[in-house]
Amino acid sequence: MEHIAALIASVQASTALGIGLIIGLGAIGACIGIGIMGSKFLESAARQPELAPMLQGRMFLLAGLIDAAFLIGVALAMYFAVANPLLSALHQG
């Protein structure tokens, strides 16, 4: 019985580390991507101010896509936190 409890604790600990990595690295990537995109938008708007409204719309579209990719990672991490398929496979076996 102690062996199974230790195995469950090991799976939960590994899952917690994985969740932290998914959310942390996803947040860093999204922040860096939006920061680079924002700086390039400001550079291009400063060079050609007449294109700023068109570029602004495209920038917000891309910002939404970048955030959506990060939120998909958060949803996947929350899935593993709440309904861990590794634990259910462990209980069945």
C-alpha positions as CSV (number, residue, x, y, z in Angstrom):
1,M,0.0,0.0,0.0
2,E,2.9,2.4,0.8
3,H,4.4,1.7,-2.6
4,I,1.1,2.8,-4.4
5,A,0.9,5.9,-2.2
6,A,4.5,6.8,-3.1
7,L,3.8,6.2,-6.7
8,I,0.7,8.5,-6.6
9,A,2.7,11.2,-4.8
10,S,5.4,10.9,-7.5
11,V,2.9,11.3,-10.3
12,Q,1.3,14.3,-8.6
13,A,4.6,15.9,-8.0
14,S,5.7,15.4,-11.6
15,T,2.4,16.7,-12.8
16,A,2.8,19.9,-10.7
17,L,6.2,20.5,-12.1
18,G,4.9,20.0,-15.6
19,I,2.0,22.4,-15.0
20,G,4.4,25.0,-13.7
21,L,6.6,24.6,-16.8
22,I,3.7,24.8,-19.2
23,I,2.3,27.9,-17.7
24,G,5.6,29.6,-17.0
25,L,7.2,29.0,-20.4
26,G,4.0,29.8,-22.2
27,A,3.7,33.1,-20.3
28,I,7.3,34.0,-21.1
29,G,6.9,33.2,-24.7
30,A,3.7,35.2,-25.0
31,C,5.2,38.2,-23.3
32,I,8.3,38.2,-25.4
33,G,6.2,37.8,-28.6
34,I,3.8,40.6,-27.8
35,G,6.7,42.8,-26.7
36,I,8.6,42.3,-30.0
37,M,5.4,42.8,-32.0
38,G,4.6,46.0,-30.1
39,S,8.1,47.4,-30.7
40,K,7.9,46.6,-34.4
41,F,4.5,48.2,-34.6
42,L,5.8,51.4,-33.0
43,E,8.8,51.4,-35.4
44,S,6.6,51.0,-38.5
45,A,4.1,53.6,-37.3
46,A,6.9,56.0,-36.8
47,R,8.2,55.4,-40.3
48,Q,4.8,55.6,-42.1
49,P,2.2,57.2,-39.9
50,E,-0.5,56.9,-42.6
51,L,-0.4,53.1,-42.3
52,A,-0.8,53.1,-38.5
53,P,-4.6,52.3,-38.4
54,M,-4.2,49.3,-40.7
55,L,-1.1,48.0,-38.8
56,Q,-2.9,48.6,-35.5
57,G,-5.8,46.3,-36.5
58,R,-3.4,43.6,-37.6
59,M,-1.3,44.0,-34.4
60,F,-4.4,43.4,-32.2
61,L,-5.4,40.4,-34.3
62,L,-1.9,38.9,-33.8
63,A,-2.0,39.8,-30.1
64,G,-5.2,37.9,-29.7
65,L,-3.7,34.8,-31.5
66,I,-0.6,34.9,-29.3
67,D,-2.8,35.1,-26.2
68,A,-5.0,32.3,-27.5
69,A,-2.1,30.0,-27.9
70,F,-1.0,30.8,-24.3
71,L,-4.5,30.2,-23.0
72,I,-4.7,26.8,-24.7
73,G,-1.6,25.9,-22.8
74,V,-3.2,27.1,-19.5
75,A,-6.3,25.0,-20.3
76,L,-4.2,21.9,-20.9
77,A,-2.3,22.5,-17.7
78,M,-5.6,22.9,-15.8
79,Y,-6.9,19.7,-17.3
80,F,-3.8,17.9,-15.9
81,A,-4.3,19.6,-12.6
82,V,-8.0,18.7,-12.2
83,A,-8.5,15.5,-14.1
84,N,-5.1,13.9,-14.3
85,P,-5.3,11.0,-16.8
86,L,-2.0,9.6,-15.5
87,L,-3.6,9.1,-12.1
88,S,-6.7,7.5,-13.5
89,A,-4.5,5.1,-15.5
90,L,-2.6,4.3,-12.3
91,H,-5.8,3.5,-10.4
92,Q,-7.0,1.2,-13.2
93,G,-3.7,-0.7,-13.4
